[in-house]
């Protein structure tokens, strides 16, 4: 349950993007921060959340597309 709460937490307050939004976007194609920003606009306002958004993006990639 704790992971789910973390995923639903707003990570980009400027664009109102949650961790769940980041994960959902990843499943639709973006694999880099730039591609994710193009799709969701996360981290394009003040930029304070870019580190957290990148961490969530990498964690979601590991979760859904683990390297052998």
CHARMM-style PDB file with segment names, atoms N, HN, CA, C and O in Angstrom:
ATOM      1  N   UNK     1       0.826  -1.197   0.000  1.00  0.00      PROA
ATOM      2  CA  UNK     1       0.000   0.000   0.000  1.00  0.00      PROA
ATOM      3  C   UNK     1       0.866   1.255   0.000  1.00  0.00      PROA
ATOM      4  O   UNK     1       0.519   2.248  -0.640  1.00  0.00      PROA
ATOM      5  N   UNK     2       1.984   1.217   0.709  1.00  0.00      PROA
ATOM      6  HN  UNK     2       2.265   0.410   1.229  1.00  0.00      PROA
ATOM      7  CA  UNK     2       2.850   2.389   0.792  1.00  0.00      PROA
ATOM      8  C   UNK     2       3.357   2.810  -0.582  1.00  0.00      PROA
ATOM      9  O   UNK     2       3.402   4.006  -0.872  1.00  0.00      PROA
ATOM     10  N   UNK     3       3.748   1.842  -1.452  1.00  0.00      PROA
ATOM     11  HN  UNK     3       3.711   0.871  -1.216  1.00  0.00      PROA
ATOM     12  CA  UNK     3       4.222   2.172  -2.791  1.00  0.00      PROA
ATOM     13  C   UNK     3       3.136   2.885  -3.578  1.00  0.00      PROA
ATOM     14  O   UNK     3       3.418   3.844  -4.295  1.00  0.00      PROA
ATOM     15  N   UNK     4       1.909   2.430  -3.451  1.00  0.00      PROA
ATOM     16  HN  UNK     4       1.680   1.651  -2.868  1.00  0.00      PROA
ATOM     17  CA  UNK     4       0.798   3.040  -4.173  1.00  0.00      PROA
ATOM     18  C   UNK     4       0.600   4.488  -3.725  1.00  0.00      PROA
ATOM     19  O   UNK     4       0.365   5.369  -4.552  1.00  0.00      PROA
ATOM     20  N   UNK     5       0.693   4.729  -2.428  1.00  0.00      PROA
ATOM     21  HN  UNK     5       0.884   4.013  -1.757  1.00  0.00      PROA
ATOM     22  CA  UNK     5       0.542   6.089  -1.921  1.00  0.00      PROA
ATOM     23  C   UNK     5       1.635   6.976  -2.491  1.00  0.00      PROA
ATOM     24  O   UNK     5       1.368   8.106  -2.900  1.00  0.00      PROA
ATOM     25  N   UNK     6       2.858   6.477  -2.521  1.00  0.00      PROA
ATOM     26  HN  UNK     6       3.075   5.559  -2.188  1.00  0.00      PROA
ATOM     27  CA  UNK     6       3.964   7.253  -3.080  1.00  0.00      PROA
ATOM     28  C   UNK     6       3.711   7.571  -4.551  1.00  0.00      PROA
ATOM     29  O   UNK     6       3.961   8.691  -4.996  1.00  0.00      PROA
ATOM     30  N   UNK     7       3.216   6.588  -5.309  1.00  0.00      PROA
ATOM     31  HN  UNK     7       3.013   5.678  -4.947  1.00  0.00      PROA
ATOM     32  CA  UNK     7       2.976   6.785  -6.733  1.00  0.00      PROA
ATOM     33  C   UNK     7       1.900   7.838  -6.983  1.00  0.00      PROA
ATOM     34  O   UNK     7       1.969   8.564  -7.975  1.00  0.00      PROA
ATOM     35  N   UNK     8       0.902   7.931  -6.093  1.00  0.00      PROA
ATOM     36  HN  UNK     8       0.846   7.342  -5.288  1.00  0.00      PROA
ATOM     37  CA  UNK     8      -0.196   8.862  -6.295  1.00  0.00      PROA
ATOM     38  C   UNK     8       0.123  10.257  -5.764  1.00  0.00      PROA
ATOM     39  O   UNK     8      -0.649  11.194  -5.966  1.00  0.00      PROA
ATOM     40  N   UNK     9       1.242  10.389  -5.095  1.00  0.00      PROA
ATOM     41  HN  UNK     9       1.869   9.628  -4.930  1.00  0.00      PROA
ATOM     42  CA  UNK     9       1.664  11.691  -4.561  1.00  0.00      PROA
ATOM     43  C   UNK     9       2.039  12.622  -5.716  1.00  0.00      PROA
ATOM     44  O   UNK     9       2.680  12.194  -6.676  1.00  0.00      PROA
ATOM     45  N   UNK    10       1.644  13.879  -5.627  1.00  0.00      PROA
ATOM     46  HN  UNK    10       1.124  14.227  -4.847  1.00  0.00      PROA
ATOM     47  CA  UNK    10       1.998  14.863  -6.647  1.00  0.00      PROA
ATOM     48  C   UNK    10       3.500  15.121  -6.562  1.00  0.00      PROA
ATOM     49  O   UNK    10       4.021  15.474  -5.503  1.00  0.00      PROA
ATOM     50  N   UNK    11       4.184  14.942  -7.681  1.00  0.00      PROA
ATOM     51  HN  UNK    11       3.761  14.655  -8.540  1.00  0.00      PROA
ATOM     52  CA  UNK    11       5.633  15.166  -7.713  1.00  0.00      PROA
ATOM     53  C   UNK    11       5.976  16.463  -8.425  1.00  0.00      PROA
ATOM     54  O   UNK    11       7.025  17.055  -8.170  1.00  0.00      PROA
ATOM     55  N   UNK    12       5.109  16.905  -9.307  1.00  0.00      PROA
ATOM     56  HN  UNK    12       4.257  16.424  -9.514  1.00  0.00      PROA
ATOM     57  CA  UNK    12       5.299  18.173 -10.018  1.00  0.00      PROA
ATOM     58  C   UNK    12       4.082  19.044  -9.715  1.00  0.00      PROA
ATOM     59  O   UNK    12       3.019  18.891 -10.317  1.00  0.00      PROA
ATOM     60  N   UNK    13       4.265  19.958  -8.769  1.00  0.00      PROA
ATOM     61  HN  UNK    13       5.128  20.082  -8.280  1.00  0.00      PROA
ATOM     62  CA  UNK    13       3.125  20.784  -8.367  1.00  0.00      PROA
ATOM     63  C   UNK    13       2.748  21.807  -9.436  1.00  0.00      PROA
ATOM     64  O   UNK    13       1.580  22.183  -9.535  1.00  0.00      PROA
ATOM     65  N   UNK    14       3.694  22.257 -10.223  1.00  0.00      PROA
ATOM     66  HN  UNK    14       4.643  21.951 -10.143  1.00  0.00      PROA
ATOM     67  CA  UNK    14       3.390  23.234 -11.273  1.00  0.00      PROA
ATOM     68  C   UNK    14       2.414  22.663 -12.302  1.00  0.00      PROA
ATOM     69  O   UNK    14       1.506  23.355 -12.760  1.00  0.00      PROA
ATOM     70  N   UNK    15       2.613  21.396 -12.657  1.00  0.00      PROA
ATOM     71  HN  UNK    15       3.351  20.834 -12.284  1.00  0.00      PROA
ATOM     72  CA  UNK    15       1.790  20.768 -13.692  1.00  0.00      PROA
ATOM     73  C   UNK    15       0.831  19.719 -13.122  1.00  0.00      PROA
ATOM     74  O   UNK    15       0.123  19.050 -13.875  1.00  0.00      PROA
ATOM     75  N   UNK    16       0.807  19.574 -11.785  1.00  0.00      PROA
ATOM     76  HN  UNK    16       1.382  20.118 -11.173  1.00  0.00      PROA
ATOM     77  CA  UNK    16      -0.069  18.634 -11.089  1.00  0.00      PROA
ATOM     78  C   UNK    16       0.108  17.202 -11.605  1.00  0.00      PROA
ATOM     79  O   UNK    16      -0.861  16.525 -11.948  1.00  0.00      PROA
ATOM     80  N   UNK    17       1.361  16.760 -11.650  1.00  0.00      PROA
ATOM     81  HN  UNK    17       2.148  17.309 -11.371  1.00  0.00      PROA
ATOM     82  CA  UNK    17       1.709  15.423 -12.141  1.00  0.00      PROA
ATOM     83  C   UNK    17       2.060  14.536 -10.956  1.00  0.00      PROA
ATOM     84  O   UNK    17       2.853  14.916 -10.094  1.00  0.00      PROA
ATOM     85  N   UNK    18       1.462  13.349 -10.921  1.00  0.00      PROA
ATOM     86  HN  UNK    18       0.817  13.040 -11.621  1.00  0.00      PROA
ATOM     87  CA  UNK    18       1.735  12.386  -9.855  1.00  0.00      PROA
ATOM     88  C   UNK    18       2.736  11.338 -10.326  1.00  0.00      PROA
ATOM     89  O   UNK    18       3.047  11.243 -11.513  1.00  0.00      PROA
ATOM     90  N   UNK    19       3.228  10.565  -9.384  1.00  0.00      PROA
ATOM     91  HN  UNK    19       2.975  10.643  -8.419  1.00  0.00      PROA
ATOM     92  CA  UNK    19       4.094   9.443  -9.733  1.00  0.00      PROA
ATOM     93  C   UNK    19       3.364   8.458 -10.624  1.00  0.00      PROA
ATOM     94  O   UNK    19       3.964   7.856 -11.514  1.00  0.00      PROA
ATOM     95  N   UNK    20       2.077   8.292 -10.389  1.00  0.00      PROA
ATOM     96  HN  UNK    20       1.589   8.780  -9.666  1.00  0.00      PROA
ATOM     97  CA  UNK    20       1.267   7.401 -11.220  1.00  0.00      PROA
ATOM     98  C   UNK    20       1.192   7.935 -12.662  1.00  0.00      PROA
ATOM     99  O   UNK    20       1.214   7.155 -13.614  1.00  0.00      PROA
ATOM    100  N   UNK    21       1.104   9.245 -12.816  1.00  0.00      PROA
ATOM    101  HN  UNK    21       1.086   9.879 -12.043  1.00  0.00      PROA
ATOM    102  CA  UNK    21       1.101   9.845 -14.152  1.00  0.00      PROA
ATOM    103  C   UNK    21       2.419   9.561 -14.880  1.00  0.00      PROA
ATOM    104  O   UNK    21       2.432   9.283 -16.079  1.00  0.00      PROA
ATOM    105  N   UNK    22       3.525   9.636 -14.134  1.00  0.00      PROA
ATOM    106  HN  UNK    22       3.515   9.861 -13.160  1.00  0.00      PROA
ATOM    107  CA  UNK    22       4.846   9.354 -14.711  1.00  0.00      PROA
ATOM    108  C   UNK    22       4.891   7.907 -15.192  1.00  0.00      PROA
ATOM    109  O   UNK    22       5.330   7.633 -16.309  1.00  0.00      PROA
ATOM    110  N   UNK    23       4.440   6.988 -14.352  1.00  0.00      PROA
ATOM    111  HN  UNK    23       4.083   7.210 -13.444  1.00  0.00      PROA
ATOM    112  CA  UNK    23       4.466   5.573 -14.703  1.00  0.00      PROA
ATOM    113  C   UNK    23       3.563   5.295 -15.907  1.00  0.00      PROA
ATOM    114  O   UNK    23       3.953   4.568 -16.820  1.00  0.00      PROA
ATOM    115  N   UNK    24       2.382   5.861 -15.909  1.00  0.00      PROA
ATOM    116  HN  UNK    24       2.066   6.452 -15.167  1.00  0.00      PROA
ATOM    117  CA  UNK    24       1.439   5.666 -17.021  1.00  0.00      PROA
ATOM    118  C   UNK    24       2.031   6.204 -18.326  1.00  0.00      PROA
ATOM    119  O   UNK    24       1.914   5.562 -19.370  1.00  0.00      PROA
ATOM    120  N   UNK    25       2.660   7.368 -18.271  1.00  0.00      PROA
ATOM    121  HN  UNK    25       2.755   7.889 -17.423  1.00  0.00      PROA
ATOM    122  CA  UNK    25       3.273   7.945 -19.463  1.00  0.00      PROA
ATOM    123  C   UNK    25       4.389   7.050 -19.983  1.00  0.00      PROA
ATOM    124  O   UNK    25       4.519   6.858 -21.192  1.00  0.00      PROA
ATOM    125  N   UNK    26       5.199   6.499 -19.071  1.00  0.00      PROA
ATOM    126  HN  UNK    26       5.093   6.655 -18.089  1.00  0.00      PROA
ATOM    127  CA  UNK    26       6.284   5.598 -19.463  1.00  0.00      PROA
ATOM    128  C   UNK    26       5.743   4.430 -20.277  1.00  0.00      PROA
ATOM    129  O   UNK    26       6.345   4.032 -21.273  1.00  0.00      PROA
ATOM    130  N   UNK    27       4.629   3.892 -19.862  1.00  0.00      PROA
ATOM    131  HN  UNK    27       4.139   4.216 -19.053  1.00  0.00      PROA
ATOM    132  CA  UNK    27       4.038   2.747 -20.563  1.00  0.00      PROA
ATOM    133  C   UNK    27       3.506   3.128 -21.944  1.00  0.00      PROA
ATOM    134  O   UNK    27       3.231   2.259 -22.772  1.00  0.00      PROA
ATOM    135  N   UNK    28       3.364   4.419 -22.184  1.00  0.00      PROA
ATOM    136  HN  UNK    28       3.587   5.125 -21.511  1.00  0.00      PROA
ATOM    137  CA  UNK    28       2.888   4.898 -23.484  1.00  0.00      PROA
ATOM    138  C   UNK    28       4.029   5.334 -24.402  1.00  0.00      PROA
ATOM    139  O   UNK    28       3.784   5.810 -25.511  1.00  0.00      PROA
ATOM    140  N   UNK    29       5.293   5.172 -23.940  1.00  0.00      PROA
ATOM    141  HN  UNK    29       5.491   4.785 -23.040  1.00  0.00      PROA
ATOM    142  CA  UNK    29       6.386   5.436 -24.860  1.00  0.00      PROA
ATOM    143  C   UNK    29       7.607   6.160 -24.340  1.00  0.00      PROA
ATOM    144  O   UNK    29       8.720   5.692 -24.578  1.00  0.00      PROA
ATOM    145  N   UNK    30       7.464   7.286 -23.637  1.00  0.00      PROA
ATOM    146  HN  UNK    30       6.559   7.667 -23.444  1.00  0.00      PROA
ATOM    147  CA  UNK    30       8.656   8.029 -23.233  1.00  0.00      PROA
ATOM    148  C   UNK    30       9.626   7.203 -22.392  1.00  0.00      PROA
ATOM    149  O   UNK    30       9.204   6.455 -21.510  1.00  0.00      PROA
ATOM    150  N   UNK    31      10.921   7.337 -22.665  1.00  0.00      PROA
ATOM    151  HN  UNK    31      11.264   7.945 -23.382  1.00  0.00      PROA
ATOM    152  CA  UNK    31      11.934   6.608 -21.907  1.00  0.00      PROA
ATOM    153  C   UNK    31      12.978   7.544 -21.301  1.00  0.00      PROA
ATOM    154  O   UNK    31      13.791   7.122 -20.478  1.00  0.00      PROA
ATOM    155  N   UNK    32      12.957   8.813 -21.708  1.00  0.00      PROA
ATOM    156  HN  UNK    32      12.297   9.156 -22.377  1.00  0.00      PROA
ATOM    157  CA  UNK    32      13.912   9.788 -21.177  1.00  0.00      PROA
ATOM    158  C   UNK    32      13.137  10.925 -20.511  1.00  0.00      PROA
ATOM    159  O   UNK    32      11.936  11.077 -20.737  1.00  0.00      PROA
ATOM    160  N   UNK    33      13.821  11.718 -19.695  1.00  0.00      PROA
ATOM    161  HN  UNK    33      14.797  11.594 -19.512  1.00  0.00      PROA
ATOM    162  CA  UNK    33      13.184  12.855 -19.051  1.00  0.00      PROA
ATOM    163  C   UNK    33      12.617  13.800 -20.106  1.00  0.00      PROA
ATOM    164  O   UNK    33      11.489  14.276 -19.974  1.00  0.00      PROA
ATOM    165  N   UNK    34      13.388  14.070 -21.140  1.00  0.00      PROA
ATOM    166  HN  UNK    34      14.304  13.684 -21.248  1.00  0.00      PROA
ATOM    167  CA  UNK    34      12.927  14.980 -22.194  1.00  0.00      PROA
ATOM    168  C   UNK    34      11.643  14.461 -22.844  1.00  0.00      PROA
ATOM    169  O   UNK    34      10.696  15.223 -23.037  1.00  0.00      PROA
ATOM    170  N   UNK    35      11.609  13.186 -23.177  1.00  0.00      PROA
ATOM    171  HN  UNK    35      12.379  12.567 -23.019  1.00  0.00      PROA
ATOM    172  CA  UNK    35      10.406  12.607 -23.795  1.00  0.00      PROA
ATOM    173  C   UNK    35       9.219  12.660 -22.831  1.00  0.00      PROA
ATOM    174  O   UNK    35       8.088  12.922 -23.238  1.00  0.00      PROA
ATOM    175  N   UNK    36       9.490  12.411 -21.558  1.00  0.00      PROA
ATOM    176  HN  UNK    36      10.409  12.198 -21.227  1.00  0.00      PROA
ATOM    177  CA  UNK    36       8.434  12.477 -20.556  1.00  0.00      PROA
ATOM    178  C   UNK    36       7.908  13.906 -20.437  1.00  0.00      PROA
ATOM    179  O   UNK    36       6.701  14.121 -20.324  1.00  0.00      PROA
ATOM    180  N   UNK    37       8.813  14.874 -20.464  1.00  0.00      PROA
ATOM    181  HN  UNK    37       9.793  14.700 -20.556  1.00  0.00      PROA
ATOM    182  CA  UNK    37       8.404  16.274 -20.398  1.00  0.00      PROA
ATOM    183  C   UNK    37       7.551  16.662 -21.607  1.00  0.00      PROA
ATOM    184  O   UNK    37       6.580  17.407 -21.478  1.00  0.00      PROA
ATOM    185  N   UNK    38       7.920  16.155 -22.768  1.00  0.00      PROA
ATOM    186  HN  UNK    38       8.709  15.549 -22.873  1.00  0.00      PROA
ATOM    187  CA  UNK    38       7.129  16.424 -23.973  1.00  0.00      PROA
ATOM    188  C   UNK    38       5.701  15.917 -23.804  1.00  0.00      PROA
ATOM    189  O   UNK    38       4.751  16.575 -24.227  1.00  0.00      PROA
ATOM    190  N   UNK    39       5.552  14.761 -23.192  1.00  0.00      PROA
ATOM    191  HN  UNK    39       6.324  14.226 -22.849  1.00  0.00      PROA
ATOM    192  CA  UNK    39       4.240  14.126 -23.052  1.00  0.00      PROA
ATOM    193  C   UNK    39       3.428  14.706 -21.898  1.00  0.00      PROA
ATOM    194  O   UNK    39       2.232  14.953 -22.052  1.00  0.00      PROA
ATOM    195  N   UNK    40       4.067  14.930 -20.733  1.00  0.00      PROA
ATOM    196  HN  UNK    40       5.038  14.729 -20.608  1.00  0.00      PROA
ATOM    197  CA  UNK    40       3.317  15.307 -19.529  1.00  0.00      PROA
ATOM    198  C   UNK    40       3.538  16.751 -19.079  1.00  0.00      PROA
ATOM    199  O   UNK    40       2.739  17.291 -18.313  1.00  0.00      PROA
ATOM    200  N   UNK    41       4.601  17.369 -19.545  1.00  0.00      PROA
ATOM    201  HN  UNK    41       5.249  16.931 -20.167  1.00  0.00      PROA
ATOM    202  CA  UNK    41       5.033  18.708 -19.098  1.00  0.00      PROA
ATOM    203  C   UNK    41       5.608  18.698 -17.681  1.00  0.00      PROA
ATOM    204  O   UNK    41       5.885  19.761 -17.126  1.00  0.00      PROA
ATOM    205  N   UNK    42       5.793  17.514 -17.084  1.00  0.00      PROA
ATOM    206  HN  UNK    42       5.568  16.650 -17.535  1.00  0.00      PROA
ATOM    207  CA  UNK    42       6.371  17.411 -15.737  1.00  0.00      PROA
ATOM    208  C   UNK    42       7.772  18.005 -15.723  1.00  0.00      PROA
ATOM    209  O   UNK    42       8.594  17.698 -16.587  1.00  0.00      PROA
ATOM    210  N   UNK    43       8.035  18.845 -14.752  1.00  0.00      PROA
ATOM    211  HN  UNK    43       7.367  19.094 -14.050  1.00  0.00      PROA
ATOM    212  CA  UNK    43       9.365  19.430 -14.609  1.00  0.00      PROA
ATOM    213  C   UNK    43       9.648  20.582 -15.541  1.00  0.00      PROA
ATOM    214  O   UNK    43      10.792  21.026 -15.640  1.00  0.00      PROA
ATOM    215  N   UNK    44       8.636  21.079 -16.227  1.00  0.00      PROA
ATOM    216  HN  UNK    44       7.706  20.719 -16.147  1.00  0.00      PROA
ATOM    217  CA  UNK    44       8.873  22.169 -17.171  1.00  0.00      PROA
ATOM    218  C   UNK    44       8.473  23.527 -16.617  1.00  0.00      PROA
ATOM    219  O   UNK    44       8.674  24.548 -17.275  1.00  0.00      PROA
ATOM    220  N   UNK    45       7.904  23.551 -15.405  1.00  0.00      PROA
ATOM    221  HN  UNK    45       7.740  22.722 -14.871  1.00  0.00      PROA
ATOM    222  CA  UNK    45       7.537  24.822 -14.776  1.00  0.00      PROA
ATOM    223  C   UNK    45       8.760  25.395 -14.085  1.00  0.00      PROA
ATOM    224  O   UNK    45       9.652  25.935 -14.739  1.00  0.00      PROA
ATOM    225  N   UNK    46       8.806  25.281 -12.774  1.00  0.00      PROA
ATOM    226  HN  UNK    46       8.081  24.842 -12.243  1.00  0.00      PROA
ATOM    227  CA  UNK    46       9.934  25.829 -12.005  1.00  0.00      PROA
ATOM    228  C   UNK    46      11.172  24.935 -12.092  1.00  0.00      PROA
ATOM    229  O   UNK    46      12.292  25.409 -11.901  1.00  0.00      PROA
ATOM    230  N   UNK    47      10.976  23.643 -12.381  1.00  0.00      PROA
ATOM    231  HN  UNK    47      10.066  23.258 -12.536  1.00  0.00      PROA
ATOM    232  CA  UNK    47      12.102  22.714 -12.531  1.00  0.00      PROA
ATOM    233  C   UNK    47      12.567  22.055 -11.244  1.00  0.00      PROA
ATOM    234  O   UNK    47      13.435  21.183 -11.281  1.00  0.00      PROA
ATOM    235  N   UNK    48      12.003  22.455 -10.097  1.00  0.00      PROA
ATOM    236  HN  UNK    48      11.298  23.163 -10.067  1.00  0.00      PROA
ATOM    237  CA  UNK    48      12.436  21.888  -8.814  1.00  0.00      PROA
ATOM    238  C   UNK    48      12.244  20.386  -8.724  1.00  0.00      PROA
ATOM    239  O   UNK    48      12.981  19.721  -7.996  1.00  0.00      PROA
ATOM    240  N   UNK    49      11.288  19.837  -9.432  1.00  0.00      PROA
ATOM    241  HN  UNK    49      10.689  20.378 -10.024  1.00  0.00      PROA
ATOM    242  CA  UNK    49      10.950  18.418  -9.312  1.00  0.00      PROA
ATOM    243  C   UNK    49      11.701  17.518 -10.289  1.00  0.00      PROA
ATOM    244  O   UNK    49      11.523  16.301 -10.252  1.00  0.00      PROA
ATOM    245  N   UNK    50      12.528  18.077 -11.153  1.00  0.00      PROA
ATOM    246  HN  UNK    50      12.673  19.066 -11.184  1.00  0.00      PROA
ATOM    247  CA  UNK    50      13.162  17.264 -12.192  1.00  0.00      PROA
ATOM    248  C   UNK    50      13.929  16.072 -11.641  1.00  0.00      PROA
ATOM    249  O   UNK    50      13.908  14.997 -12.240  1.00  0.00      PROA
ATOM    250  N   UNK    51      14.598  16.241 -10.526  1.00  0.00      PROA
ATOM    251  HN  UNK    51      14.616  17.115 -10.040  1.00  0.00      PROA
ATOM    252  CA  UNK    51      15.352  15.128  -9.931  1.00  0.00      PROA
ATOM    253  C   UNK    51      14.394  14.018  -9.498  1.00  0.00      PROA
ATOM    254  O   UNK    51      14.644  12.843  -9.763  1.00  0.00      PROA
ATOM    255  N   UNK    52      13.309  14.384  -8.840  1.00  0.00      PROA
ATOM    256  HN  UNK    52      13.105  15.339  -8.625  1.00  0.00      PROA
ATOM    257  CA  UNK    52      12.318  13.401  -8.376  1.00  0.00      PROA
ATOM    258  C   UNK    52      11.620  12.738  -9.562  1.00  0.00      PROA
ATOM    259  O   UNK    52      11.399  11.527  -9.549  1.00  0.00      PROA
ATOM    260  N   UNK    53      11.277  13.509 -10.573  1.00  0.00      PROA
ATOM    261  HN  UNK    53      11.457  14.492 -10.584  1.00  0.00      PROA
ATOM    262  CA  UNK    53      10.631  12.951 -11.765  1.00  0.00      PROA
ATOM    263  C   UNK    53      11.575  11.973 -12.463  1.00  0.00      PROA
ATOM    264  O   UNK    53      11.144  10.911 -12.911  1.00  0.00      PROA
ATOM    265  N   UNK    54      12.834  12.317 -12.556  1.00  0.00      PROA
ATOM    266  HN  UNK    54      13.184  13.180 -12.191  1.00  0.00      PROA
ATOM    267  CA  UNK    54      13.819  11.428 -13.165  1.00  0.00      PROA
ATOM    268  C   UNK    54      13.949  10.140 -12.358  1.00  0.00      PROA
ATOM    269  O   UNK    54      14.021   9.053 -12.932  1.00  0.00      PROA
ATOM    270  N   UNK    55      13.978  10.255 -11.026  1.00  0.00      PROA
ATOM    271  HN  UNK    55      13.920  11.138 -10.560  1.00  0.00      PROA
ATOM    272  CA  UNK    55      14.068   9.070 -10.169  1.00  0.00      PROA
ATOM    273  C   UNK    55      12.856   8.165 -10.375  1.00  0.00      PROA
ATOM    274  O   UNK    55      13.004   6.948 -10.480  1.00  0.00      PROA
ATOM    275  N   UNK    56      11.668   8.746 -10.434  1.00  0.00      PROA
ATOM    276  HN  UNK    56      11.548   9.735 -10.349  1.00  0.00      PROA
ATOM    277  CA  UNK    56      10.457   7.956 -10.656  1.00  0.00      PROA
ATOM    278  C   UNK    56      10.450   7.319 -12.043  1.00  0.00      PROA
ATOM    279  O   UNK    56      10.016   6.178 -12.202  1.00  0.00      PROA
ATOM    280  N   UNK    57      10.922   8.044 -13.029  1.00  0.00      PROA
ATOM    281  HN  UNK    57      11.274   8.971 -12.899  1.00  0.00      PROA
ATOM    282  CA  UNK    57      11.007   7.510 -14.384  1.00  0.00      PROA
ATOM    283  C   UNK    57      11.927   6.295 -14.415  1.00  0.00      PROA
ATOM    284  O   UNK    57      11.581   5.269 -15.000  1.00  0.00      PROA
ATOM    285  N   UNK    58      13.094   6.405 -13.792  1.00  0.00      PROA
ATOM    286  HN  UNK    58      13.375   7.238 -13.317  1.00  0.00      PROA
ATOM    287  CA  UNK    58      14.048   5.293 -13.765  1.00  0.00      PROA
ATOM    288  C   UNK    58      13.491   4.100 -12.989  1.00  0.00      PROA
ATOM    289  O   UNK    58      13.665   2.954 -13.405  1.00  0.00      PROA
ATOM    290  N   UNK    59      12.825   4.361 -11.867  1.00  0.00      PROA
ATOM    291  HN  UNK    59      12.683   5.292 -11.529  1.00  0.00      PROA
ATOM    292  CA  UNK    59      12.233   3.276 -11.075  1.00  0.00      PROA
ATOM    293  C   UNK    59      11.134   2.577 -11.866  1.00  0.00      PROA
ATOM    294  O   UNK    59      11.009   1.353 -11.805  1.00  0.00      PROA
ATOM    295  N   UNK    60      10.347   3.334 -12.598  1.00  0.00      PROA
ATOM    296  HN  UNK    60      10.448   4.327 -12.647  1.00  0.00      PROA
ATOM    297  CA  UNK    60       9.280   2.743 -13.411  1.00  0.00      PROA
ATOM    298  C   UNK    60       9.860   1.931 -14.560  1.00  0.00      PROA
ATOM    299  O   UNK    60       9.325   0.880 -14.912  1.00  0.00      PROA
ATOM    300  N   UNK    61      10.956   2.415 -15.148  1.00  0.00      PROA
ATOM    301  HN  UNK    61      11.390   3.269 -14.862  1.00  0.00      PROA
ATOM    302  CA  UNK    61      11.603   1.652 -16.225  1.00  0.00      PROA
ATOM    303  C   UNK    61      12.118   0.322 -15.686  1.00  0.00      PROA
ATOM    304  O   UNK    61      11.961  -0.711 -16.337  1.00  0.00      PROA
ATOM    305  N   UNK    62      12.730   0.336 -14.507  1.00  0.00      PROA
ATOM    306  HN  UNK    62      12.858   1.176 -13.978  1.00  0.00      PROA
ATOM    307  CA  UNK    62      13.233  -0.898 -13.909  1.00  0.00      PROA
ATOM    308  C   UNK    62      12.096  -1.857 -13.594  1.00  0.00      PROA
ATOM    309  O   UNK    62      12.239  -3.068 -13.762  1.00  0.00      PROA
ATOM    310  N   UNK    63      10.983  -1.330 -13.142  1.00  0.00      PROA
ATOM    311  HN  UNK    63      10.867  -0.346 -13.005  1.00  0.00      PROA
ATOM    312  CA  UNK    63       9.822  -2.126 -12.776  1.00  0.00      PROA
ATOM    313  C   UNK    63       9.191  -2.794 -14.006  1.00  0.00      PROA
ATOM    314  O   UNK    63       8.871  -3.983 -13.969  1.00  0.00      PROA
ATOM    315  N   UNK    64       9.014  -2.044 -15.079  1.00  0.00      PROA
ATOM    316  HN  UNK    64       9.274  -1.079 -15.110  1.00  0.00      PROA
ATOM    317  CA  UNK    64       8.295  -2.541 -16.244  1.00  0.00      PROA
ATOM    318  C   UNK    64       9.195  -3.117 -17.344  1.00  0.00      PROA
ATOM    319  O   UNK    64       8.754  -3.947 -18.139  1.00  0.00      PROA
ATOM    320  N   UNK    65      10.428  -2.683 -17.383  1.00  0.00      PROA
ATOM    321  HN  UNK    65      10.786  -2.009 -16.737  1.00  0.00      PROA
ATOM    322  CA  UNK    65      11.344  -3.139 -18.437  1.00  0.00      PROA
ATOM    323  C   UNK    65      12.699  -3.506 -17.837  1.00  0.00      PROA
ATOM    324  O   UNK    65      13.712  -2.887 -18.162  1.00  0.00      PROA
ATOM    325  N   UNK    66      12.717  -4.515 -16.960  1.00  0.00      PROA
ATOM    326  HN  UNK    66      11.894  -5.018 -16.696  1.00  0.00      PROA
ATOM    327  CA  UNK    66      13.985  -4.888 -16.314  1.00  0.00      PROA
ATOM    328  C   UNK    66      15.000  -5.386 -17.333  1.00  0.00      PROA
ATOM    329  O   UNK    66      14.668  -6.101 -18.279  1.00  0.00      PROA
ATOM    330  N   UNK    67      16.241  -4.985 -17.111  1.00  0.00      PROA
ATOM    331  HN  UNK    67      16.511  -4.403 -16.343  1.00  0.00      PROA
ATOM    332  CA  UNK    67      17.299  -5.455 -18.003  1.00  0.00      PROA
ATOM    333  C   UNK    67      17.693  -6.860 -17.579  1.00  0.00      PROA
ATOM    334  O   UNK    67      17.757  -7.159 -16.387  1.00  0.00      PROA
ATOM    335  N   UNK    68      17.957  -7.723 -18.555  1.00  0.00      PROA
ATOM    336  HN  UNK    68      17.905  -7.480 -19.524  1.00  0.00      PROA
ATOM    337  CA  UNK    68      18.311  -9.111 -18.239  1.00  0.00      PROA
ATOM    338  C   UNK    68      19.635  -9.235 -17.522  1.00  0.00      PROA
ATOM    339  OT1 UNK    68      20.058 -10.344 -17.194  1.00  0.00      PROA
TER     340      UNK     68
END
